[in-house]
Amino acid sequence: MFSIVPRYFLGFLPLAAGAELITVFGIVNKASGIYGLLSIFTGHPINAAQWVLNIISIILLPFFLYALLSVRRQNPLPVVAYSYVYLLDMLANIAFTIFFSVTWFRGFDKVVASGDDDANAAKLDTASERGVSISVIVLVLLFRLYSCFVLFGYARMLVRKSGLRFDNGQGKSAMLQYVLLGLTPSFWRRGGRRAGKGRMVTTLEESGF
């Protein structure tokens, strides 16, 4: 039966190995926000949108570090929360990517429209350069979308294995569990409690990579 949520990462790696790799790449990406803000000491100008993006990255960096531990320890509820945060972060990144792309293309059009010799020479390559740029942007965004599906797939695997439901939470995390699993309860419980009590081969190290 077709499912938009993959069972393996890239077709052959366990979902948890994929979730670990995705999170590591996410940590590197968020850490780049620190260097983005440090650019003010080098005199490199950044606009308001870049300020916001760098600040968001720095704020999310500790959460991504904690998420990496949760992925490795197979803690279902933190991984579910991480999946939702990753989804929101992905949507924000799509918005920023579109904004920066439109700004860049408009700036390039103004240079070409200036009519100088360099601009006229560059105009010949404009179509091919835009094609390559758009292709790269689309591929990156598609991979982010795929990564989001992988994280939700791994989170669902942990939820089903642990038997969590939105209405069986206990202690301080009961409310968080109710909210996270209650948004789409059928997604988390569809297929029942699979694979019993056996331990999953999940970590990147266990996969041999």
Secondary structure as UniProt FT lines:
FT   STRAND          8..9
FT   TURN            10..12
FT   STRAND          13..14
FT   HELIX           15..38
FT   HELIX           39..41
FT   TURN            42..43
FT   HELIX           48..73
FT   HELIX           76..113
FT   HELIX           117..123
FT   TURN            124..125
FT   HELIX           126..162
FT   TURN            166..167
FT   HELIX           171..173
FT   HELIX           174..182
FT   HELIX           185..189
FT   TURN            190..191
FT   TURN            194..197
FT   TURN            204..208
//
